Amino acid sequence: MIYLLDLVSCNVHIIGMVTAKRIADLRKRLGESQVVFGARFPVDQATISRWEGEGPPQTGLGSVQIFQMVDAIERSLEVAGEPAKPHSHLEPLCKSGK
């Protein structure tokens, strides 16, 4: 698990969690088949099916690359004007004293 500390707001965000649900939800938001979505990573349809069922790898370089790609796609959707969705993988752990 990767932690990010925002020193301005005094929030600690837990990042790096890409769950099976997050993969499936993102693919559906994009309206892509498992084959087309897999080409983004690049992996085959069977791998996307496994990620949507069991979740993607949670350790190693592959897990970091998957997180970075998923995060970039989600951010691009938000920039493109799609309504921002709550990110359950971001969890503020402290509040600023303001």
PyMOL commands that set and color helices and strands:
alter all, ss='L'
color gray80, all
select helices_A, chain A and resi 20-30+34-39+45-54+60-79
alter helices_A, ss='H'
color red, helices_A
select strands_A, chain A and resi 2-6+11-15
alter strands_A, ss='S'
color yellow, strands_A
deselect
rebuild
show_as cartoon
